Amino acid sequence: MADAAEIRELDDEELENKLLEARKELFNLRFQAATGRLDNNARVTQVRRDIARLMTVQRAREIDAAELAYEAAYRAGTKEK
């Protein structure tokens, strides 16, 4: 997967798609581990970290959007007074 800088360049839809793909891959890796067919145990850790990176960027965007909305609402409220 990409590093954090490349993940930040993705738009919201691409980010969601990458997160969905990574979660599916993690499910498949866990299934392979349970059945004894997993060849690369380190891949599970890599995918988990990729999911964490994707979720971190996604949450940071949610926080930024909420802060902008709050600031806009605050400014709109102060102009009325």
N, C-alpha and C positions, 0 to 999 in steps of 0.2 A: 504494500500500500504506500501511499504518498506520505511525505512528512507534513507537519502541521502547517507550514507555509502554503503548500499546494492545496491542502484541505480548505484553508481560508479563502482561496480563490474560487472555490466552487459556489454556484448559486444554491439557493435553498432546496430546490427540487433535486439537483444532482447530489447534494449532501444527504438528503433523505433516501435516495436510491442507493447510495454507497452504504449507508447504515443498514438498510434492509438486506443488501447483498452480504454484508459482513455477518449479520446475525444468522442468515441462512447457512453461511459457511461454517460458523461456529457450531450450529446445530448438527450439521453433517459431520464435523470433526468429532464432536462428542459422541455421536452415534457410532462412528468408526472406532473410537476408543473403547466404547462399551462392548463392541463385538470383537475387539482384538485385531482389527484390521488397520489401525492407525500406524502409519510409517514414521511420521515426523511429529513427535510430541511437542516440539518447540513451536509448531505452527499454531497450536491452541493459544499459547501465550501471545503470539504476534497478533492474532485476530482479536483477542480480548483487548489488547492495547490499542489497536486500530479503532475498535468500537468506542473505547474511552475517548480517543482523540476526536472522533466524529461527534460524539455526544457533547464534549466540551465546547467545540466550536458552535454547535447548534444552540446550546444553552447560553453562550456568550451573545449570540445574535438575538435570542429572546430577551435577554436582559437589556441590551442596547435599545431594542424596539420599545420595551416597556418604559425605559427612561425617557426616550424621545416623546412618547405619548404623554407621560406625566408632565414633562416640561411644557409641551404644547398646551395641555389643559391648564397648567398653572399660569402660563402667559395669557391665555384667553380669559382666565378668571381675574387676573390683575388689571387687565385693560378695561373691564367692565366697571370697576370701582372708581 
